[in-house]
Amino acid sequence: MNCASLPETRREYIPVGSTPASMRARVSDREAQSLSLELTGQQWVNRVILLILLSLLSLCVSVQAADDALPEPLTLAYVLQQVRGSHPVLALAQSDIAVAQALGTQVDSEQDWDIYLEGYGEWPRYASIYSTTGAEYDNSKLSLIAERRLYDFGYSQAQRERSDLLVKGEEQQYHLVYQGHLIQLITQYTDILLADMNFRTLDEVMAVAYVRYERAQEAHRMGQISDIVLLEKESIYQQAMLQRVIAQAQQKNTRVALAEAMGRPNSLAASLRDPGFGFFAQRPPQLDELYYEASQSNPGLLAIDYKLEAMQAQLRAIRRSSNPRLDLELTANKYAGLVAYDKKWTAGLVMNVPLMKRGQDARLVAAHASVSRLQAEKKNGIMKVRAALLSLWQQLNTLSAQSRALIIEQDFRDLDLDKNRSLYEMEVQADLGDSMIRLAEVRMKLALNRYQQALTWARLAWYTGDKKYMPVIEGFSFQNRMTKGGG
């Protein structure tokens, strides 16, 4: 409040006791009126504008928070749908495609017009033979030249083929990276589910250990057990609590890993829905069938094939670089001096026939070496793919057998819990801790088995390039089968 805007306050000091204390200081009516009028019209406008700006800022913050928030519960389909090319792994693969496409643009630009200025002059200046006075004349020329390649006998065609093949190869490499990123997201999603199940199981273990430790304390006070037995119960409880703390940290770590992989590090999932992979009736195909599909559709092998064909096109381009070249040349000239050669406009065809091309042999040797390297990479890639497919095929058989065993064990643990619950209700035994823990453990093993089967099938699809092996995820459709004919 601006004190200078208030009228002077008149104070009258009266001897104590002569009048009431409320009358010792008196504010004029004019001061009260100025207080009510202190906020001028402009100040009210400023306050309204400030309130509007604050409201807009609050709205923007709330909208941003809504955009960053993850749905509850989070689903695997939503996670996979959030895959964007801005992720560093995918951005790197996309940049390789852009580089290959730029090479094609460069090849196309070689067919465009090339326009430049050319100047010519002589010193000393000589007298014209047509001069009768013997005076010196300028003998110089300035030309505006436009050139365009008409035909190069297959060189540009080979370069264009190389560019197109490189683009297809990088696109296949992008598909490989994209599918691998999806599998990483599935892995991290299931890691969270397993971490949550592990925490619940260990929380139950800690609760049982604490109850038993409390009973041991009571028994120790009554002299029924020794100190060493009590310490043993306390040690078991402390170890159980430590494992629970570790499991709780793992819950946070797995959520952070998923958020980073999604490109949303500030959005941590609270609860997740089980993806419900339902394809266990499938049996893995024969190995020979997997090998054949991988040889035809594996994106990594296809990328090498395209690069090999691109190098073959590069070899053709190097050989054809010594072929003749036919250009169209248009010239606008400005002469000074020799009038006999004063041709202002010219148009002509220029045939360039190389007699010796320096560095061509070296480029051929380097290209042949690149072809040999790619052929070795192809053989090495085939061996790695076959070894990976064999490992995945064996894992599927093992996981299938393990699943059947775990289902039987789960049935046994269910019946065992029912029996112990009956004994507990009849007060024959003190608690149900061990039975509940064993049932929770076998359920977690079953979930782990199911997720491992899903990931194994997904990796099988990754190596073969065939989407039919991908696990079914509600609300999300994987890419179509990738063959050599498509990107």
Backbone torsions as a table, in degrees:
resi	resn	phi	psi	omega
1	MET	NA	133.8	-179.8
2	ASN	-81.7	108.4	-177.1
3	CYS	-69.0	-24.4	-178.9
4	ALA	-68.2	-19.2	-177.9
5	SER	-84.7	-9.4	179.6
6	LEU	-87.3	144.7	175.8
7	PRO	-68.7	159.8	-178.4
8	GLU	-64.5	135.4	179.9
9	THR	-85.9	127.6	179.1
10	ARG	-95.8	120.5	-179.8
11	ARG	-115.3	135.1	176.7
12	GLU	-118.9	120.1	-179.7
13	TYR	-94.4	119.1	-175.5
14	ILE	-112.6	141.8	178.8
15	PRO	-54.4	142.3	-178.1
16	VAL	-61.8	132.4	176.2
17	GLY	97.4	-17.5	-178.6
18	SER	-76.7	-32.8	179.6
19	THR	-140.4	166.9	177.0
20	PRO	-62.8	153.5	-178.9
21	ALA	-61.8	-30.9	-179.5
22	SER	-64.6	-16.1	-179.0
23	MET	-97.2	2.9	-176.9
24	ARG	-72.7	-26.4	177.6
25	ALA	-132.1	128.8	-175.9
26	ARG	-126.6	127.9	178.7
27	VAL	-99.4	134.3	-177.5
28	SER	-68.0	156.9	176.9
29	ASP	-65.1	-31.0	179.6
30	ARG	-65.3	-33.2	178.3
31	GLU	-65.9	-43.4	178.3
32	ALA	-61.4	-38.4	179.3
33	GLN	-66.8	-37.4	179.8
34	SER	-68.3	-31.5	176.7
35	LEU	-62.0	-40.8	-179.1
36	SER	-71.5	-23.5	-178.1
37	LEU	-102.2	8.3	-173.7
38	GLU	-64.0	-42.1	179.1
39	LEU	-76.2	103.5	-179.3
40	THR	-76.1	175.3	-180.0
41	GLY	-60.6	-41.5	-179.1
42	GLN	-65.1	-37.0	179.2
43	GLN	-66.2	-36.5	176.7
44	TRP	-65.1	-40.7	178.0
45	VAL	-62.1	-43.0	179.4
46	ASN	-61.8	-40.7	179.8
47	ARG	-66.6	-38.7	178.9
48	VAL	-64.9	-42.8	178.6
49	ILE	-62.3	-42.3	179.1
50	LEU	-61.8	-42.3	178.5
51	LEU	-63.6	-39.0	178.8
52	ILE	-64.6	-44.2	179.7
53	LEU	-62.6	-41.6	178.2
54	LEU	-64.1	-37.8	178.4
55	SER	-65.8	-42.8	178.3
56	LEU	-64.1	-40.8	178.3
57	LEU	-62.6	-42.8	178.0
58	SER	-63.3	-37.9	178.6
59	LEU	-65.7	-42.4	179.1
60	CYS	-62.6	-42.0	179.3
61	VAL	-63.4	-41.5	-179.7
62	SER	-67.5	-37.9	177.7
63	VAL	-65.7	-42.0	178.4
64	GLN	-63.1	-41.5	178.4
65	ALA	-63.9	-37.2	178.0
66	ALA	-66.6	-36.5	179.3
67	ASP	-67.3	-37.7	-177.6
68	ASP	-79.0	-20.3	-176.0
69	ALA	-70.8	141.2	176.9
70	LEU	-92.1	150.8	178.6
71	PRO	-66.3	153.7	178.3
72	GLU	-123.0	121.4	-5.5
73	PRO	-77.8	156.5	178.3
74	LEU	-74.9	140.4	179.3
75	THR	-115.4	155.0	178.6
76	LEU	-65.8	-36.7	178.5
77	ALA	-59.9	-41.9	179.0
78	TYR	-63.2	-41.7	-179.6
79	VAL	-61.2	-45.2	-177.9
80	LEU	-70.1	-29.9	178.6
81	GLN	-71.7	-17.9	-178.4
82	GLN	-85.3	2.0	-180.0
83	VAL	-64.4	124.7	-178.4
84	ARG	-126.3	153.2	178.8
85	GLY	-67.6	-12.8	179.3
86	SER	-74.9	-12.0	177.3
87	HIS	-61.9	137.4	-174.4
88	PRO	-52.6	-40.6	-178.3
89	VAL	-63.8	-44.4	-179.7
90	LEU	-74.6	-33.7	179.1
91	ALA	-64.0	-37.5	177.3
92	LEU	-63.0	-44.1	179.0
93	ALA	-65.2	-38.4	178.3
94	GLN	-66.6	-34.8	178.6
95	SER	-65.8	-34.1	176.3
96	ASP	-64.7	-37.9	175.8
97	ILE	-63.5	-42.4	-179.5
98	ALA	-62.9	-38.4	178.4
99	VAL	-63.8	-43.5	178.8
100	ALA	-64.6	-38.8	177.9
101	GLN	-67.2	-34.4	178.1
102	ALA	-63.9	-32.9	176.3
103	LEU	-62.7	-40.6	176.1
104	GLY	-63.7	-38.7	177.1
105	THR	-63.2	-38.7	177.9
106	GLN	-64.1	-40.8	178.1
107	VAL	-62.6	-42.7	178.9
108	ASP	-64.0	-37.0	-177.9
109	SER	-66.5	-23.6	178.8
110	GLU	-68.5	-15.8	177.2
111	GLN	-91.1	-3.1	-179.1
112	ASP	-84.4	175.6	178.9
113	TRP	-71.1	142.2	173.7
114	ASP	-116.1	112.7	-173.2
115	ILE	-117.9	132.4	-178.4
116	TYR	-156.8	165.7	177.2
117	LEU	-101.7	145.1	177.9
118	GLU	-136.1	127.3	179.4
119	GLY	-116.5	148.5	-179.5
120	TYR	-143.4	136.8	177.0
121	GLY	-153.0	155.3	179.7
122	GLU	-119.7	148.0	175.3
123	TRP	-143.1	130.3	3.6
124	PRO	-76.8	162.3	178.4
125	ARG	-76.8	135.3	-177.6
126	TYR	-104.4	151.9	178.1
127	ALA	-73.1	141.5	179.4
128	SER	-69.5	142.8	179.3
129	ILE	-69.0	-15.4	179.4
130	TYR	-90.7	-2.2	-177.4
131	SER	-82.3	138.0	176.4
132	THR	-96.7	-9.2	-177.6
133	THR	-102.6	-14.0	-179.3
134	GLY	79.8	12.9	-179.8
135	ALA	-72.6	153.8	178.4
136	GLU	-82.6	145.4	178.1
137	TYR	-126.7	152.8	172.4
138	ASP	-67.0	143.0	174.4
139	ASN	-127.3	79.1	-173.1
140	SER	-140.7	164.8	-176.4
141	LYS	-149.8	141.0	172.3
142	LEU	-125.0	125.7	-174.4
143	SER	-126.7	139.4	169.3
144	LEU	-103.9	116.6	-170.8
145	ILE	-117.4	134.7	174.5
146	ALA	-123.5	123.5	-178.4
147	GLU	-123.4	148.0	176.0
148	ARG	-148.4	135.5	180.0
149	ARG	-75.3	129.8	178.0
150	LEU	-97.9	-42.7	-177.1
151	TYR	-157.9	134.7	180.0
152	ASP	-126.1	19.4	172.3
153	PHE	58.0	46.1	170.5
154	GLY	95.9	-5.4	-178.2
155	TYR	-67.6	-49.8	-179.5
156	SER	-64.8	-36.0	178.9
157	GLN	-62.5	-42.9	178.5
158	ALA	-64.8	-38.9	178.6
159	GLN	-65.8	-39.2	178.3
160	ARG	-66.0	-41.6	176.7
161	GLU	-60.5	-42.6	178.7
162	ARG	-61.2	-44.5	-179.6
163	SER	-62.1	-46.3	-179.0
164	ASP	-62.8	-39.9	179.9
165	LEU	-68.3	-37.5	177.4
166	LEU	-64.3	-39.6	178.3
167	VAL	-62.5	-45.0	178.9
168	LYS	-62.7	-39.0	177.8
169	GLY	-63.9	-42.3	179.0
170	GLU	-69.4	-31.9	176.1
171	GLU	-65.5	-40.4	176.1
172	GLN	-64.1	-38.7	177.1
173	GLN	-64.0	-36.9	177.0
174	TYR	-64.3	-42.3	177.3
175	HIS	-58.8	-41.0	179.1
176	LEU	-62.1	-45.4	179.9
177	VAL	-67.0	-40.4	-179.7
178	TYR	-62.0	-48.6	179.2
179	GLN	-63.1	-39.7	177.3
180	GLY	-63.1	-36.4	178.0
181	HIS	-67.2	-38.8	176.3
182	LEU	-61.6	-42.6	179.3
183	ILE	-64.7	-37.3	176.9
184	GLN	-62.0	-42.3	179.0
185	LEU	-64.5	-41.3	177.2
186	ILE	-61.2	-43.1	178.9
187	THR	-60.6	-47.1	-177.6
188	GLN	-68.7	-32.5	177.4
189	TYR	-65.5	-47.6	179.7
190	THR	-69.1	-27.6	175.6
191	ASP	-61.3	-37.6	178.0
192	ILE	-65.7	-45.1	179.8
193	LEU	-60.2	-41.8	179.4
194	LEU	-68.7	-37.7	177.8
195	ALA	-63.7	-39.4	177.9
196	ASP	-65.8	-42.6	178.6
197	MET	-64.9	-40.2	179.1
198	ASN	-64.5	-38.9	178.5
199	PHE	-64.2	-43.7	179.8
200	ARG	-63.3	-38.7	179.2
201	THR	-66.0	-46.7	-179.3
202	LEU	-69.2	-29.4	174.9
203	ASP	-64.7	-38.9	176.1
204	GLU	-66.9	-39.6	177.4
205	VAL	-61.5	-43.8	179.8
206	MET	-64.7	-39.9	179.8
207	ALA	-63.0	-42.8	178.4
208	VAL	-64.2	-42.8	179.3
209	ALA	-63.6	-35.8	179.7
210	TYR	-68.7	-42.5	178.6
211	VAL	-60.4	-42.6	-179.5
212	ARG	-69.5	-33.3	176.4
213	TYR	-67.5	-39.9	177.3
214	GLU	-63.3	-40.7	177.8
215	ARG	-64.4	-37.6	178.5
216	ALA	-65.8	-37.6	177.6
217	GLN	-62.1	-43.3	179.1
218	GLU	-64.3	-42.1	178.9
219	ALA	-66.1	-33.9	179.2
220	HIS	-68.9	-38.3	178.0
221	ARG	-64.5	-30.4	179.7
222	MET	-88.5	1.4	176.8
223	GLY	75.8	21.0	-177.7
224	GLN	-87.0	-24.1	178.6
225	ILE	-130.9	159.9	-176.7
226	SER	-86.4	174.5	178.9
227	ASP	-63.9	-39.6	-176.3
228	ILE	-65.5	-35.1	177.5
229	VAL	-68.4	-40.5	178.5
230	LEU	-62.7	-44.8	178.8
231	LEU	-63.2	-34.0	177.6
232	GLU	-63.6	-44.0	179.0
233	LYS	-64.6	-40.0	179.1
234	GLU	-67.1	-39.3	178.4
235	SER	-62.8	-41.8	178.1
236	ILE	-61.9	-41.8	179.8
237	TYR	-65.2	-43.4	-179.6
238	GLN	-64.3	-40.2	177.5
239	GLN	-64.5	-39.4	178.0
240	ALA	-64.9	-39.2	178.5
241	MET	-67.1	-37.9	177.8
242	LEU	-63.2	-44.8	179.0
243	GLN	-62.8	-33.9	177.3
244	ARG	-66.5	-41.8	178.4
245	VAL	-62.6	-42.3	178.1
246	ILE	-62.7	-42.4	179.1
247	ALA	-64.5	-37.1	178.4
248	GLN	-65.4	-39.3	176.5
249	ALA	-65.4	-35.8	178.9
250	GLN	-65.9	-33.1	174.7
251	GLN	-58.4	-44.8	179.5
252	LYS	-67.7	-42.8	-177.6
253	ASN	-61.9	-43.2	-179.0
254	THR	-66.8	-35.6	178.5
255	ARG	-69.4	-39.2	177.1
256	VAL	-63.9	-41.7	179.6
257	ALA	-61.4	-41.7	178.6
258	LEU	-66.9	-42.0	179.9
259	ALA	-62.4	-40.2	177.9
260	GLU	-65.5	-43.2	-179.7
261	ALA	-64.9	-29.9	177.4
262	MET	-80.4	-9.4	-176.5
263	GLY	77.5	20.6	179.4
264	ARG	-131.7	71.1	-172.6
265	PRO	-64.3	-19.6	-178.5
266	ASN	-93.1	2.5	-177.9
267	SER	-115.5	101.4	179.4
268	LEU	-100.6	135.0	-178.5
269	ALA	-72.0	137.6	176.7
270	ALA	-89.1	-55.5	-180.0
271	SER	-131.0	149.6	-177.6
272	LEU	-126.6	147.2	176.2
273	ARG	-95.5	137.5	177.6
274	ASP	-63.4	128.5	-176.7
275	PRO	-67.2	-20.6	176.1
276	GLY	62.8	54.6	176.9
277	PHE	-62.7	119.0	-177.8
278	GLY	-123.9	79.5	-178.3
279	PHE	-145.6	22.9	-171.7
280	PHE	-72.2	-8.1	176.8
281	ALA	-73.2	-17.2	179.9
282	GLN	-67.3	147.1	172.1
283	ARG	-115.0	140.4	-178.9
284	PRO	-61.6	139.4	179.6
285	PRO	-69.5	174.8	178.4
286	GLN	-67.8	151.5	-177.6
287	LEU	-61.8	-40.6	-178.8
288	ASP	-60.8	-36.7	177.9
289	GLU	-66.2	-40.9	177.9
290	LEU	-64.8	-42.2	179.4
291	TYR	-60.7	-43.1	-178.8
292	TYR	-65.8	-44.6	-179.6
293	GLU	-61.9	-39.9	179.6
294	ALA	-65.9	-38.4	-179.9
295	SER	-65.6	-25.4	-178.8
296	GLN	-94.9	-27.2	-167.6
297	SER	-131.5	-5.2	-179.5
298	ASN	-63.1	121.6	-175.4
299	PRO	-60.1	-37.0	179.5
300	GLY	-64.7	-43.3	178.4
301	LEU	-68.8	-37.2	177.4
302	LEU	-64.4	-37.7	178.4
303	ALA	-61.5	-41.7	178.2
304	ILE	-66.0	-39.7	178.0
305	ASP	-58.9	-46.0	180.0
306	TYR	-64.9	-39.1	178.1
307	LYS	-66.3	-35.8	175.9
308	LEU	-63.0	-45.8	178.3
309	GLU	-64.3	-35.0	177.8
310	ALA	-65.2	-38.6	178.1
311	MET	-68.6	-34.5	175.1
312	GLN	-63.4	-40.6	175.9
313	ALA	-65.1	-36.0	177.1
314	GLN	-64.2	-39.1	175.9
315	LEU	-61.1	-42.3	178.0
316	ARG	-63.7	-39.4	-179.8
317	ALA	-65.4	-40.4	179.6
318	ILE	-63.9	-42.8	179.6
319	ARG	-65.5	-38.3	-177.6
320	ARG	-80.1	-8.3	178.7
321	SER	-66.5	-18.7	176.6
322	SER	-93.5	5.4	176.3
323	ASN	-74.2	159.0	175.7
324	PRO	-61.5	161.0	179.5
325	ARG	-137.4	132.4	-179.1
326	LEU	-109.1	122.3	-178.4
327	ASP	-121.3	151.6	170.5
328	LEU	-99.5	131.3	-177.8
329	GLU	-127.5	123.5	175.3
330	LEU	-114.2	134.1	-174.2
331	THR	-135.3	136.1	170.1
332	ALA	-113.9	118.9	-171.7
333	ASN	-113.8	148.4	171.8
334	LYS	-130.7	113.4	-176.1
335	TYR	-103.7	155.8	169.7
336	ALA	-138.0	120.5	178.9
337	GLY	120.0	-100.5	-171.2
338	LEU	-73.3	101.2	-176.4
339	VAL	-66.9	-27.7	-177.2
340	ALA	-62.5	-23.5	-178.7
341	TYR	-108.7	21.1	-176.7
342	ASP	-81.5	82.3	176.1
343	LYS	-106.7	108.1	-174.8
344	LYS	-72.7	-36.3	-176.9
345	TRP	-128.6	137.2	175.8
346	THR	-140.7	149.7	175.0
347	ALA	-142.3	136.4	-177.8
348	GLY	-161.8	166.0	175.1
349	LEU	-102.9	132.4	-177.6
350	VAL	-115.4	120.6	176.7
351	MET	-103.3	118.3	179.3
352	ASN	-104.4	115.4	-178.7
353	VAL	-116.3	102.0	-180.0
354	PRO	-66.0	134.4	174.9
355	LEU	-97.6	-31.3	176.8
356	MET	-148.8	129.1	-177.0
357	LYS	-112.7	107.8	-177.0
358	ARG	-70.7	142.3	177.0
359	GLY	79.9	-2.9	-176.6
360	GLN	-66.0	-41.7	-179.8
361	ASP	-62.3	-41.7	179.9
362	ALA	-63.8	-40.4	179.0
363	ARG	-66.5	-36.0	177.3
364	LEU	-65.2	-43.4	178.7
365	VAL	-61.8	-44.1	179.7
366	ALA	-63.6	-39.9	179.6
367	ALA	-66.9	-41.1	177.1
368	HIS	-62.6	-38.4	177.7
369	ALA	-64.8	-38.7	177.7
370	SER	-65.5	-37.8	177.3
371	VAL	-63.1	-44.2	178.7
372	SER	-62.9	-39.1	178.8
373	ARG	-64.3	-44.7	179.6
374	LEU	-65.3	-36.9	176.8
375	GLN	-63.7	-39.3	176.7
376	ALA	-66.6	-39.5	177.0
377	GLU	-62.3	-38.8	180.0
378	LYS	-63.3	-46.4	178.9
379	LYS	-63.2	-42.4	178.2
380	ASN	-64.4	-39.6	178.3
381	GLY	-64.2	-39.6	178.6
382	ILE	-63.0	-43.0	179.2
383	MET	-62.7	-41.8	179.8
384	LYS	-66.6	-40.8	-179.6
385	VAL	-65.4	-43.2	179.4
386	ARG	-63.5	-41.3	178.2
387	ALA	-64.7	-41.0	179.2
388	ALA	-65.9	-41.1	179.5
389	LEU	-64.3	-40.3	177.2
390	LEU	-61.5	-44.5	179.6
391	SER	-62.7	-43.5	179.9
392	LEU	-65.8	-40.3	179.3
393	TRP	-62.0	-41.9	177.7
394	GLN	-68.4	-37.4	177.9
395	GLN	-62.4	-41.3	179.5
396	LEU	-61.5	-42.6	178.3
397	ASN	-64.7	-42.2	179.6
398	THR	-65.5	-45.5	-179.7
399	LEU	-64.6	-34.7	177.8
400	SER	-64.6	-44.4	177.6
401	ALA	-65.7	-39.7	178.5
402	GLN	-64.1	-37.4	179.3
403	SER	-61.2	-44.2	179.4
404	ARG	-62.4	-41.1	179.4
405	ALA	-65.5	-40.0	-179.2
406	LEU	-69.1	-33.8	177.7
407	ILE	-64.0	-42.1	176.9
408	ILE	-63.7	-42.6	179.6
409	GLU	-64.7	-37.7	177.8
410	GLN	-63.7	-41.1	176.5
411	ASP	-60.7	-41.0	178.7
412	PHE	-64.0	-44.5	-178.6
413	ARG	-66.2	-34.2	176.1
414	ASP	-62.0	-47.1	179.5
415	LEU	-66.3	-37.5	179.3
416	ASP	-65.4	-37.5	177.2
417	LEU	-66.4	-41.3	177.2
418	ASP	-60.4	-42.3	179.3
419	LYS	-63.4	-46.7	-179.1
420	ASN	-67.9	-30.5	176.3
421	ARG	-66.1	-39.0	177.2
422	SER	-64.0	-41.8	178.4
423	LEU	-65.6	-36.1	179.4
424	TYR	-67.5	-40.6	179.5
425	GLU	-67.2	-28.9	176.3
426	MET	-87.0	5.8	178.6
427	GLU	59.0	31.5	175.1
428	VAL	-81.8	-34.7	177.5
429	GLN	-126.3	160.3	-169.0
430	ALA	-80.3	-33.6	-176.4
431	ASP	-154.1	174.9	179.3
432	LEU	-111.9	15.7	-170.2
433	GLY	-54.2	-54.3	-174.8
434	ASP	-62.6	-41.9	-178.4
435	SER	-65.5	-41.3	179.4
436	MET	-67.1	-38.7	179.6
437	ILE	-65.9	-44.4	-179.0
438	ARG	-63.6	-37.7	178.3
439	LEU	-67.4	-41.5	178.2
440	ALA	-63.8	-39.1	179.9
441	GLU	-65.0	-43.7	-178.6
442	VAL	-69.5	-32.2	176.1
443	ARG	-66.7	-38.3	177.3
444	MET	-67.2	-37.8	176.9
445	LYS	-64.2	-37.8	177.1
446	LEU	-65.6	-42.1	178.0
447	ALA	-63.6	-43.5	177.5
448	LEU	-60.3	-41.7	178.9
449	ASN	-62.3	-41.8	-178.9
450	ARG	-66.3	-42.5	179.6
451	TYR	-67.5	-39.1	178.6
452	GLN	-64.4	-37.7	176.0
453	GLN	-63.8	-43.0	179.5
454	ALA	-60.9	-45.1	-179.2
455	LEU	-68.0	-34.7	178.5
456	THR	-66.1	-42.9	175.8
457	TRP	-63.1	-39.1	179.1
458	ALA	-63.7	-41.0	178.1
459	ARG	-68.4	-31.9	175.7
460	LEU	-63.2	-41.6	176.2
461	ALA	-65.5	-35.4	-179.9
462	TRP	-64.2	-44.0	-177.4
463	TYR	-76.1	-33.0	-179.8
464	THR	-88.2	-18.2	-176.7
465	GLY	73.2	21.8	-176.7
466	ASP	-119.8	121.0	-175.4
467	LYS	-72.1	-13.6	-176.5
468	LYS	-64.7	-19.1	179.8
469	TYR	-88.7	-8.4	-178.9
470	MET	-68.9	141.1	176.3
471	PRO	-63.9	149.5	-178.9
472	VAL	-78.4	123.5	178.8
473	ILE	-123.1	117.3	-177.2
474	GLU	-62.2	129.7	177.1
475	GLY	89.0	4.8	-179.5
476	PHE	-142.1	137.1	179.7
477	SER	-118.3	125.6	179.2
478	PHE	-78.4	164.7	-178.7
479	GLN	-63.3	155.2	178.6
480	ASN	-69.9	167.2	178.5
481	ARG	-54.7	134.3	-178.6
482	MET	-101.1	119.2	178.5
483	THR	-118.2	175.4	-177.3
484	LYS	-67.6	-20.7	-177.6
485	GLY	-83.5	-7.5	-176.1
486	GLY	-137.6	167.8	-178.2
487	GLY	-91.3	NA	NA
